[in-house]
Structure formats: C-alpha cells, structure tokens
C-alpha cells in the first residue's frame, strides 16, 4: 500500500466534517447567546479562543470573520431549530 492511499473512508470523512461543523456552530451560538455586546474584533478573538484547541493545525479563516460580524450585529439565531 502506498502512503498516498492512506486516508479516511467517505463515511469517516463525512463524520469528521459534521463534527467540525457542530463544534463551530456551538461556539458561534453560545457566544451569541452570552448577551454580551461586543465588536466584531472581540467576537473574532473569542471564537478563536474557543476553537483553536479543538482543531489540528488551526488557522482562523474568513468564514470566522463572517460569524464574528454576525454576532456583533445580532444576526445569529439562538433558538433551537
């Protein structure tokens, strides 16, 4: 077996991505529910702090800024779907 053939199967890949989405969603909603008014930069820093130790090779990207902006603008739905 070549080392390039070592990879997660499709079912495992899907679960890994679903788990990552859940962790992100929980962090965003929890921060939005906190009731603390904050700037986008404060929300970005808080999200980074909550997520950085949950992922291997963590690098915050532009999507995190989008969620920080939404938190700062009160645009996150915090009621369960």
Secondary structure, DSSP 8 states (H G I E B T S, - for coil): --GGG----HHHHHHHHHHHHHHHHHHHHHHHHT-----HHHHHHHHHHHHTTTSTT----HHHHHHHHHHHTT----S--
